[in-house]
Amino acid sequence: MVASPASPDRRPLVTPVMVLLLLTLGFTGVLAYQAVDAAASHRKTAEATLDDYAMFAAWEFSRLARGELGYYLWDYAKTLQYSQPQDATILPTQAALDQARRKLVDCGDCGGAFLRAYFALDLDRDQLARTGGPVEEATWRWIRDTLPRHAAASYEKKWGMAVLFGRPDGAQAIVGYYLRLDAGDQPTRIAYGFVVHDSLLAKTFTWPWSHTLLLPPALTGMTVNDSLVDLRVTDATGHELFRGGRTYPGDYAGSDTFGLQHGGLRTTVTLNPDLAGQLVIGGLPRSRMPLLLGLLAVTTGLVIVAMRQLRRESELTRLRSDFVSGVSHELRTPLAQIRMFTETLLLERVRSDDERRRALDIVNRESQRLTHLVDNVLQFSRAERGTMRIAPEPTRLDRLLRELADGFAPLAQGRNVRLRLEADDPLTAPIDAGAVRQILLNLLDNAVKYGPAGQTVTVSLTRDHAEAVVAVEDQGPGVPGDQRARVWEPYWRLPRDSDSAVGGSGIGLAVVKDLVVAHGGAVDVGAANGGGARFTVRFPGATSPATPAGAASAPAAVP
């Protein structure tokens, strides 16, 4: 016969389902990445908006400070123009500079208190005319060195005036100058300028800081600058000229420059991070990375559990298929024997009474074996459904073992196996006699089935404190130490037996363990003295009944 392939609907769908689970996990990972990327992009946009707010605040302050600074400096330059001579190529006299200075000082609203000196410098001849209060010689040397280079490289006619900031010998120097125009409205090489006190900067920067809001009230809710930003004004060398507000971390910062006309001063603004949620509509988005990673981890865990369950289901499907095959093989042999000898008797093909008795013995023996197999399957089914029940009652174990040995002897003889019983002492224990009979029949059947022909299987009964110990030893190959824990698993068989011709369902020892545990006992497997396997069953509550006077117990032997 040719075996037909399994129908498609009965094939395990483990591989496609595992592929779908992996695709689901991958899809979840992609969605999580997209969500993280979208959240990161949203946060990056919000942070860029905050940086723009900081840059706007820096621009606003620079614009106001330039206007405030120009308010004073243009008065200085306008007053200085009165001292210009008719000839645009010569320097003004000392008297003319003194007159311009006095006129500025006499003007109460012109900021004359900040003026230190007026000067005029011939850039080609390096001739200097000056007047006013004491100015350090280092400052004059710095002016004569810096101003010509700045006028040649940076000065533009449309400016009308430029401002220089420096620190000669560590002292702050602030200088404003302009180049005089000739009749053709072109700059000459004569520079008119003034030196002012550094206190002018404090006055210039304090007013826009204290009297204006650097960001729109609609955003800040009228929050004052001091609680909103950290503001610094530095010169081209990085030296700090003004500081306002508190120190905040530089997460959201922006800057703006005063321009070359005003000495390259730079305003840097850092926003208060505690107000970031107020400045961004909807608040600063929080990172969802922990939540998404948690969800991804949970999804991964569920997929792994599902895959393990699928593999377990596939393995169970295979084991159940092997179980059905093993049970079918186990049942077919006794059924074939029963049918054959029954037909022999029905057709009266026996030639003597001895042959008839032998045929009946075989039918009886195979019927017992068949009953034992069916009982095993039923007991295993009850254990799987959780409906297995036992009814323990005090029972003489020694008598039960003797009856069991007498009944199993024909089965053992059919395989040329000798059965020996060592139950010298009477023992009583609370057991279910039917369940214990099933336990021992399974152990004896395994010993006979997997042991060699001509061996001796020993069944012993001893007492260990309050436990009755029943041991079954064979002279077979034994159970390897690394596989002893697995022999109690349903459907599992030793690898060496799975490929052999010896049939088996793989549930016998599982039934043994279930029944022993139901009695509150324990079962284990080890090595016998002769090298085979030794299965030991322990039942709690063992007692020794009083032996009547004159009665003697002799070792029991089953041929």
Secondary structure, 3 states (H helix, E strand, C coil): CCCCCCCHHHCCCHHHHHHHHHHHHHHHHHHHHHHHHHHHHHHHHHHHHHHHHHHHHHHHHHHHHHHHHHHHHHHHHHHHHHHCCCCCCCCCCHHHHHHHHHHHHHCCCCCHHHEEEEEEEECCCCEEEEEECCCCHHHHHHHHHHHHHHHHHCCCHHHCCEEEEECHHHCCEEEEEEEEECCCCCEEEEEEEEEECCHHHHHHHHHHHHHCCCCCHHHHCCCCHHHHEEEEEECCCCCEEEEEECCCCCCCEEEEECCHHHCCCEEEEEECHHHHHHHCCCCCCCCCHHHHHHHHHHHHHHHHHHHHHHHHHHHHHHHHHHHHHHHHHHHHHHHHHHHHHHHHHHCCCCCCHHHHHHHHHHHHHHHHHHHHHHHHHHHHHHHHHCCCCCCCEEEEHHHHHHHHHHHHHHHHHHCCCEEEEECCCCCEEEECHHHHHHHHHHHHHHHHHHCCCCCEEEEEEEEECCEEEEEEECCCCCCCHHHCCCCCCCCCCCHHHHCCCCCCCCCHHHHHHHHHHHCCCEEEEEECCCCCEEEEEEEECCECCCCCCCCCCCCCECC
